Amino acid sequence: MSSRTRLIVMSISAPVIAFAIVGGFLGKVMAREDTYQHLKIFDDVVSLISSNYVEEADIDKVMRGAMRGLADGLDPDSAYLTVAEVKQVESGVALPPGGVGLELTRQYYLRVIAARDNSPAAKAGLRTGDYIRAINDIPTREMSVWEGIRALRGTPGTKVSMAIIRGNAADPHVIELTRENEPASVVNGRMAGAGIGYVRVAAIGSATAGQVKSQVAELTKSGASKLVVDVRRAANGSIDDGLALARLFVAKGTLTIRETKGGLREPIAAGAGDGSIALSTVLLVDTGTSGAAEVFAAALVGNQRAELIGEHTIGRAASQKLVRLPDGAGIWLSTTRYLTPAGAPLHEKGLEPTVPVDDPDIEFGQPAPTTDPILDKALERLGEKKAA
């Protein structure tokens, strides 16, 4: 290896090594001898690229790809941020208020976790599991969830185009959506049967717990003695807001366990005044139930306050923070994850429903089904139970 190439390799390897040791986040990993062997291999690969690649390699591009790959090896919510993106985070400037109602994960491309009720995305027919191949003609193959969320935001009234894959990857569907203001919380309710109230929680925010409490009080006045709470496709909101919602239903016991680096665990328990809603309850969940709604569901099922009806949840229960690198770039890193009340993994594992029921598949562009098998099964289960 020439001295010049050696200098290049050393200069671009430094951030990788910093990635591995910064903040001690990879503590146990760094204790393994083979970690250093991997760094040696990385050095060799860069050297081979510099010496043998048919064209003059764009080392900055190669390096960015390597850093993105390191973040991709963690979880979908962790991401490598460029210097400009770090400055954007540290500026504290809020995201533009306009959006299309999508929550995203990553699996080869960006992928839809959920489309919020009555949002531009939902009206266009987007569903959980759809792949987003491009946003405004920019491929998402190397786009992080962090970048994707920001690409979808903008001024209300402006447009964003997406290439959507459902089924046949060779036949993407190109759609154009108009951004609109996104509500922080969406809650509504109705009577769904004799003595059964139905509460739909489409988005979770700081006001959700109070809205649900008010809805249940109204439904109780209308004769509800049992309750269906629907958190399908509820994928936004903070974990704290999900826990506030859980406190309405759980009078005592562990709601969740917060786990940080080194296996440190902090139980979060119900307290005095919690558990004001005592009605017999079932929860409707699906693969779009994520984050705050997932922690909420885990708290209720873990304390025998509800059954879960529907599909296996996605397993997205972690919180992230920015860790700066020496060159001014950074890692948007999952540093805390939340466990079930029994201490079982929730992040990247999800919840298994008490009663599995699949939502029907729909071809892109076809109307939504007129039946709801998950809700029907929930009403059937509640009909078999005595009122609380």
RODO-2510 file (C-alpha; in nm, 4 decimals, decimal comma):
residues 388
     n   res          X          Y          Z
     1     m     0,0000     0,0000     0,0000
     2     s     0,1398     0,3421    -0,0931
     3     s     0,1930     0,6066     0,1723
     4     r    -0,0793     0,8189     0,0124
     5     t    -0,3298     0,5322     0,0189
     6     r    -0,2296     0,4520     0,3766
     7     l    -0,3044     0,8114     0,4734
     8     i    -0,6450     0,7948     0,3035
     9     v    -0,7299     0,4678     0,4747
    10     m    -0,6281     0,5971     0,8150
    11     s    -0,8211     0,9216     0,7709
    12     i    -1,1449     0,7545     0,6683
    13     s    -1,1101     0,4706     0,9180
    14     a    -1,0952     0,7112     1,2106
    15     p    -1,4699     0,7883     1,2115
    16     v    -1,5483     0,4168     1,1910
    17     i    -1,3371     0,3467     1,4961
    18     a    -1,4998     0,6445     1,6672
    19     f    -1,8382     0,4992     1,5802
    20     a    -1,7419     0,1764     1,7525
    21     i    -1,6188     0,3333     2,0743
    22     v    -1,8155     0,6585     2,1139
    23     g    -2,0045     0,6802     2,4358
    24     g    -1,9382     0,3154     2,5157
    25     f    -2,2559     0,2169     2,3288
    26     l    -2,0922    -0,0888     2,1826
    27     g    -1,9161    -0,1800     2,5067
    28     k    -1,9471    -0,5542     2,5048
    29     v    -1,8906    -0,5717     2,1327
    30     m    -1,5610    -0,3869     2,1629
    31     a    -1,4525    -0,6357     2,4268
    32     r    -1,4452    -0,9071     2,1638
    33     e    -1,1130    -0,9596     1,9960
    34     d    -1,2764    -1,0209     1,6584
    35     t    -1,4017    -0,6603     1,6505
    36     y    -1,0473    -0,5417     1,5868
    37     q    -1,0139    -0,8063     1,3208
    38     h    -1,3174    -0,6555     1,1459
    39     l    -1,1538    -0,3131     1,1551
    40     k    -0,8408    -0,4643     0,9991
    41     i    -1,0555    -0,6167     0,7243
    42     f    -1,2183    -0,2779     0,6688
    43     d    -0,8732    -0,1248     0,6281
    44     d    -0,7855    -0,3955     0,3752
    45     v    -1,1075    -0,3428     0,1776
    46     v    -1,0506     0,0309     0,1454
    47     s    -0,6940    -0,0333     0,0381
    48     l    -0,8089    -0,2804    -0,2278
    49     i    -1,0683    -0,0325    -0,3551
    50     s    -0,8101     0,2445    -0,3762
    51     s    -0,5573     0,0212    -0,5546
    52     n    -0,7722    -0,1914    -0,7838
    53     y    -1,1105    -0,0326    -0,8578
    54     v    -1,1414     0,0327    -1,2307
    55     e    -1,2181     0,4028    -1,1804
    56     e    -1,0878     0,6619    -0,9385
    57     a    -1,2942     0,5814    -0,6299
    58     d    -1,4935     0,8614    -0,4658
    59     i    -1,3626     0,7918    -0,1166
    60     d    -1,6111     1,0282     0,0493
    61     k    -1,8984     0,8387    -0,1127
    62     v    -1,7468     0,5040    -0,0137
    63     m    -1,7082     0,6248     0,3425
    64     r    -2,0660     0,7496     0,3667
    65     g    -2,1849     0,4135     0,2402
    66     a    -1,9768     0,2335     0,5019
    67     m    -2,1133     0,4492     0,7814
    68     r    -2,4695     0,4016     0,6627
    69     g    -2,4072     0,0285     0,6540
    70     l    -2,2888     0,0284     1,0144
    71     a    -2,6075     0,2046     1,1250
    72     d    -2,8234    -0,0258     0,9114
    73     g    -2,6789    -0,3206     1,1022
    74     l    -2,8382    -0,1968     1,4254
    75     d    -3,2125    -0,1370     1,3848
    76     p    -3,4325     0,0505     1,1335
    77     d    -3,4560     0,3614     1,3537
    78     s    -3,0799     0,4094     1,3941
    79     a    -2,9134     0,6128     1,1200
    80     y    -2,5923     0,7813     1,0143
    81     l    -2,6348     1,1598     0,9871
    82     t    -2,4176     1,3863     0,7772
    83     v    -2,2661     1,7048     0,9156
    84     a    -2,5522     1,9066     0,7635
    85     e    -2,8131     1,6742     0,9158
    86     v    -2,6497     1,6963     1,2591
    87     k    -2,6674     2,0758     1,2385
    88     q    -3,0351     2,0448     1,1478
    89     v    -3,1046     1,8331     1,4570
    90     e    -2,9036     2,0573     1,6879
    91     s    -3,0706     2,3705     1,5579
    92     g    -3,3903     2,2637     1,7306
    93     v    -3,5989     2,3810     1,4351
    94     a    -3,9269     2,1875     1,4223
    95     l    -4,0198     1,9838     1,1178
    96     p    -4,2545     2,1541     0,8715
    97     p    -4,6177     2,1071     0,9821
    98     g    -4,7363     1,9445     0,6603
    99     g    -4,7285     1,5680     0,6147
   100     v    -4,9082     1,2845     0,4415
   101     g    -4,9894     1,0703     0,7482
   102     l    -4,7247     0,7992     0,7143
   103     e    -4,5039     0,6278     0,9713
   104     l    -4,2046     0,4477     0,8256
   105     t    -3,9624     0,1655     0,8899
   106     r    -3,6898     0,0253     0,6701
   107     q    -3,6551    -0,3091     0,4950
   108     y    -3,4382    -0,2800     0,1824
   109     y    -3,6467     0,0254     0,0898
   110     l    -3,8454     0,2501     0,3177
   111     r    -4,1606     0,0657     0,4181
   112     v    -4,4965     0,1832     0,5501
   113     i    -4,5743     0,0973     0,9115
   114     a    -4,9100     0,2706     0,9001
   115     a    -5,1158     0,5343     0,7242
   116     r    -5,3157     0,7486     0,9659
   117     d    -5,6953     0,7458     0,9295
   118     n    -5,8266     0,9950     0,6717
   119     s    -5,4767     1,1160     0,5880
   120     p    -5,3671     1,1828     0,2281
   121     a    -5,1786     0,8518     0,2334
   122     a    -5,4801     0,6562     0,3611
   123     k    -5,7111     0,8161     0,1043
   124     a    -5,4645     0,7150    -0,1683
   125     g    -5,4892     0,3550    -0,0514
   126     l    -5,1473     0,3122     0,1130
   127     r    -5,1367     0,0298     0,3654
   128     t    -4,9060    -0,1274     0,6197
   129     g    -4,6310    -0,3192     0,4424
   130     d    -4,6182    -0,1104     0,1242
   131     y    -4,2656    -0,0340     0,0047
   132     i    -4,1714     0,3197    -0,0945
   133     r    -3,9158     0,2871    -0,3733
   134     a    -3,8713     0,6591    -0,4319
   135     i    -3,9760     0,9949    -0,2867
   136     n    -3,9807     1,2814    -0,5376
   137     d    -3,7819     1,0571    -0,7760
   138     i    -3,5072     1,0038    -0,5161
   139     p    -3,4549     0,6293    -0,4516
   140     t    -3,5022     0,5200    -0,0908
   141     r    -3,2653     0,2229    -0,1158
   142     e    -3,0009     0,4177     0,0759
   143     m    -3,2392     0,6514     0,2582
   144     s    -3,2750     0,6136     0,6353
   145     v    -3,6065     0,6363     0,8193
   146     w    -3,4800     0,9668     0,9605
   147     e    -3,4282     1,1026     0,6080
   148     g    -3,7529     0,9558     0,4756
   149     i    -3,9668     1,1200     0,7409
   150     r    -3,8125     1,4567     0,6604
   151     a    -3,8514     1,4073     0,2865
   152     l    -4,2259     1,3598     0,3336
   153     r    -4,2711     1,6751     0,5415
   154     g    -4,3248     2,0223     0,3994
   155     t    -4,5559     2,3181     0,3895
   156     p    -4,9273     2,2237     0,3942
   157     g    -5,0657     2,2378     0,0421
   158     t    -4,7411     2,1362    -0,1273
   159     k    -4,7145     1,8053    -0,3103
   160     v    -4,4905     1,5015    -0,2773
   161     s    -4,4697     1,2069    -0,5160
   162     m    -4,3916     0,8460    -0,4246
   163     a    -4,3305     0,5248    -0,6140
   164     i    -4,5086     0,2479    -0,4218
   165     i    -4,4470    -0,1265    -0,4477
   166     r    -4,7147    -0,3707    -0,3412
   167     g    -4,6747    -0,7216    -0,4762
   168     n    -4,4957    -0,6916    -0,8102
   169     a    -4,1696    -0,4967    -0,7690
   170     a    -4,1525    -0,4484    -1,1456
   171     d    -4,4813    -0,2580    -1,1447
   172     p    -4,4556     0,0366    -0,9010
   173     h    -4,7489     0,2699    -0,8540
   174     v    -4,6579     0,6391    -0,8746
   175     i    -4,8834     0,8624    -0,6685
   176     e    -4,8831     1,2315    -0,5799
   177     l    -5,0102     1,3464    -0,2423
   178     t    -5,0840     1,6914    -0,1052
   179     r    -4,9384     1,7578     0,2385
   180     e    -5,1708     1,8712     0,5163
   181     n    -5,1426     1,9627     0,8831
   182     e    -5,1131     1,6463     1,0886
   183     p    -5,3107     1,6224     1,4137
   184     a    -5,1114     1,5127     1,7164
   185     s    -5,3963     1,3003     1,8495
   186     v    -5,7028     1,1446     1,6882
   187     v    -5,9664     0,9812     1,9111
   188     n    -6,3336     0,9089     1,8473
   189     g    -6,5934     0,6682     1,9814
   190     r    -6,9339     0,5094     1,9271
   191     m    -7,1538     0,2309     2,0539
   192     a    -7,0640    -0,0882     1,8651
   193     g    -7,3264    -0,3195     2,0073
   194     a    -7,5452    -0,3843     2,3073
   195     g    -7,3455    -0,2621     2,6055
   196     i    -7,0227    -0,2391     2,4027
   197     g    -6,8392     0,0881     2,3440
   198     y    -6,5823     0,1330     2,0698
   199     v    -6,2946     0,3813     2,0980
   200     r    -6,0708     0,4426     1,7976
   201     v    -5,7225     0,5769     1,8755
   202     a    -5,5693     0,6581     1,5371
   203     a    -5,2804     0,8731     1,6581
   204     i    -5,1299     0,9151     2,0037
   205     g    -5,0233     1,2495     2,1464
   206     s    -5,0112     1,4381     2,4734
   207     a    -5,3902     1,4894     2,4709
   208     t    -5,4825     1,1275     2,3938
   209     a    -5,5254     1,0008     2,7502
   210     g    -5,7659     1,2826     2,8342
   211     q    -5,9598     1,2319     2,5113
   212     v    -5,9955     0,8589     2,5722
   213     k    -6,1092     0,9187     2,9286
   214     s    -6,3771     1,1587     2,8047
   215     q    -6,4915     0,9204     2,5304
   216     v    -6,5228     0,6289     2,7711
   217     a    -6,7218     0,8450     3,0146
   218     e    -6,9655     0,9363     2,7334
   219     l    -6,9954     0,5741     2,6207
   220     t    -7,0588     0,4628     2,9789
   221     k    -7,3442     0,7138     2,9995
   222     s    -7,4806     0,5573     2,6815
   223     g    -7,4855     0,2144     2,8422
   224     a    -7,1407     0,0715     2,7650
   225     s    -7,0251    -0,1855     3,0174
   226     k    -6,7544    -0,3356     2,7934
   227     l    -6,4992    -0,1706     2,5713
   228     v    -6,3157    -0,2175     2,2427
   229     v    -6,0064     0,0011     2,2053
   230     d    -5,8724     0,0050     1,8506
   231     v    -5,5025     0,0919     1,8128
   232     r    -5,4523    -0,0618     1,4699
   233     r    -5,2248     0,1527     1,2527
   234     a    -5,1495     0,3773     1,5515
   235     a    -4,7777     0,4276     1,5034
   236     n    -4,6828     0,7751     1,6194
   237     g    -4,6440     0,9494     1,9541
   238     s    -4,3983     0,9336     2,2418
   239     i    -4,3628     0,6348     2,4719
   240     d    -4,4602     0,8592     2,7652
   241     d    -4,7910     0,9377     2,5941
   242     g    -4,8528     0,5654     2,5479
   243     l    -4,7828     0,5063     2,9159
   244     a    -5,0205     0,7875     3,0140
   245     l    -5,2890     0,6043     2,8183
   246     a    -5,2034     0,2742     2,9897
   247     r    -5,2418     0,4360     3,3323
   248     l    -5,6125     0,4867     3,2638
   249     f    -5,6613     0,1100     3,2523
   250     v    -5,3992    -0,0343     3,4909
   251     a    -5,4496     0,0380     3,8600
   252     k    -5,1370    -0,1366     3,9868
   253     g    -4,8432    -0,3308     3,8531
   254     t    -4,5541    -0,2740     3,6152
   255     l    -4,6468    -0,0927     3,2935
   256     t    -4,3151    -0,1396     3,1154
   257     i    -3,9455    -0,1796     3,1831
   258     r    -3,7015     0,0722     3,0410
   259     e    -3,3711    -0,0902     2,9456
   260     t    -3,0490     0,0953     2,8698
   261     k    -2,6896    -0,0015     2,7877
   262     g    -2,5427    -0,2773     3,0000
   263     g    -2,8787    -0,4374     3,0703
   264     l    -2,9766    -0,1717     3,3256
   265     r    -3,3506    -0,2019     3,3819
   266     e    -3,5898     0,0514     3,5305
   267     p    -3,9473    -0,0676     3,5952
   268     i    -4,2201     0,1906     3,5405
   269     a    -4,5243     0,1137     3,7538
   270     a    -4,8808     0,2332     3,7872
   271     g    -4,9378     0,4723     4,0736
   272     a    -5,2016     0,6228     4,2964
   273     g    -5,5046     0,7367     4,1005
   274     d    -5,4368     0,5135     3,8015
   275     g    -5,6877     0,2602     3,6698
   276     s    -5,9895     0,4899     3,6452
   277     i    -6,1303     0,2824     3,3561
   278     a    -6,2323    -0,0592     3,4874
   279     l    -6,4527    -0,1841     3,2025
   280     s    -6,3788    -0,5241     3,0523
   281     t    -6,1622    -0,4401     2,7522
   282     v    -6,0204    -0,5891     2,4349
   283     l    -5,7581    -0,4225     2,2184
   284     l    -5,7449    -0,4389     1,8411
   285     v    -5,3870    -0,4556     1,7079
   286     d    -5,2177    -0,5224     1,3755
   287     t    -4,8787    -0,5024     1,2097
   288     g    -4,9196    -0,1240     1,2037
   289     t    -4,9484    -0,0989     1,5833
   290     s    -4,6170     0,0544     1,6803
   291     g    -4,4248     0,2565     1,9347
   292     a    -4,6431     0,4248     2,1966
   293     a    -4,9464     0,2128     2,1016
   294     e    -4,7392    -0,1027     2,1273
   295     v    -4,6128    -0,0163     2,4759
   296     f    -4,9715     0,0677     2,5735
   297     a    -5,0927    -0,2703     2,4471
   298     a    -4,8102    -0,4546     2,6236
   299     a    -4,8982    -0,2831     2,9526
   300     l    -5,2631    -0,3875     2,9331
   301     v    -5,2100    -0,7469     2,8247
   302     g    -4,9217    -0,7858     3,0713
   303     n    -5,1476    -0,6845     3,3597
   304     q    -5,4434    -0,8980     3,2471
   305     r    -5,6472    -0,5885     3,1673
   306     a    -5,7165    -0,6749     2,8061
   307     e    -5,6938    -0,9362     2,5360
   308     l    -5,5246    -0,8579     2,2062
   309     i    -5,7276    -0,9336     1,8955
   310     g    -5,5728    -0,9136     1,5502
   311     e    -5,2226    -0,9424     1,4072
   312     h    -4,8700    -0,9619     1,5476
   313     t    -4,7410    -0,6101     1,6159
   314     i    -4,4299    -0,4762     1,4469
   315     g    -4,1914    -0,4515     1,7436
   316     r    -4,0824    -0,0885     1,7475
   317     a    -4,0306     0,0228     2,1053
   318     a    -3,7068     0,2167     2,1424
   319     s    -3,6001     0,5764     2,1784
   320     q    -3,3088     0,7445     2,0042
   321     k    -3,0567     1,0183     2,0735
   322     l    -2,7938     1,1941     1,8666
   323     v    -2,4320     1,0892     1,9245
   324     r    -2,1823     1,3215     1,7546
   325     l    -1,8718     1,1934     1,5787
   326     p    -1,5380     1,3771     1,5763
   327     d    -1,5821     1,4970     1,2166
   328     g    -1,9140     1,6696     1,2931
   329     a    -2,1323     1,3908     1,1560
   330     g    -2,3332     1,1765     1,3940
   331     i    -2,5305     0,8654     1,4695
   332     w    -2,9019     0,8775     1,5432
   333     l    -2,8781     0,5842     1,7822
   334     s    -3,1337     0,3718     1,9683
   335     t    -3,0103     0,3980     2,3272
   336     t    -3,3185     0,2866     2,5214
   337     r    -3,5658     0,0089     2,4570
   338     y    -3,8871    -0,0870     2,6334
   339     l    -3,9786    -0,4346     2,7540
   340     t    -4,3102    -0,5964     2,8430
   341     p    -4,4144    -0,5890     3,2104
   342     a    -4,2743    -0,9433     3,2427
   343     g    -3,9382    -0,8312     3,1048
   344     a    -3,9714    -0,9906     2,7608
   345     p    -3,8255    -0,8094     2,4560
   346     l    -4,0699    -0,5876     2,2685
   347     h    -3,8438    -0,3913     2,0332
   348     e    -3,7923    -0,5877     1,7097
   349     k    -4,0027    -0,8723     1,8569
   350     g    -4,3573    -0,7366     1,8838
   351     l    -4,6616    -0,8756     2,0621
   352     e    -4,8448    -1,1944     1,9814
   353     p    -5,2248    -1,1456     1,9826
   354     t    -5,4369    -1,3441     2,2249
   355     v    -5,6693    -1,4231     1,9348
   356     p    -5,4977    -1,4068     1,5944
   357     v    -5,7105    -1,2625     1,3125
   358     d    -5,5654    -1,1464     0,9804
   359     d    -5,6709    -0,8346     0,7967
   360     p    -5,7598    -0,9168     0,4344
   361     d    -5,5068    -0,8350     0,1620
   362     i    -5,6099    -0,5691    -0,0893
   363     e    -5,4762    -0,5091    -0,4374
   364     f    -5,3448    -0,1578    -0,4936
   365     g    -5,6257     0,0672    -0,6157
   366     q    -5,9031    -0,1643    -0,4977
   367     p    -6,1637    -0,0375    -0,2484
   368     a    -6,1328    -0,1244     0,1182
   369     p    -6,3349    -0,4285     0,2289
   370     t    -6,6787    -0,3658     0,3740
   371     t    -6,6237    -0,6161     0,6561
   372     d    -6,3868    -0,5959     0,9534
   373     p    -6,3009    -0,9478     1,0749
   374     i    -6,0803    -0,8225     1,3610
   375     l    -6,3546    -0,6012     1,5058
   376     d    -6,6124    -0,8759     1,4495
   377     k    -6,4006    -1,1215     1,6510
   378     a    -6,3574    -0,8660     1,9301
   379     l    -6,7332    -0,8109     1,9554
   380     e    -6,7815    -1,1860     1,9626
   381     r    -6,5290    -1,2241     2,2478
   382     l    -6,6855    -0,9448     2,4502
   383     g    -7,0287    -1,0934     2,3955
   384     e    -6,9071    -1,4065     2,5720
   385     k    -6,7909    -1,2153     2,8811
   386     k    -6,9830    -1,0854     3,1769
   387     a    -6,9841    -0,7103     3,2179
   388     a    -6,7312    -0,5650     3,4630
***
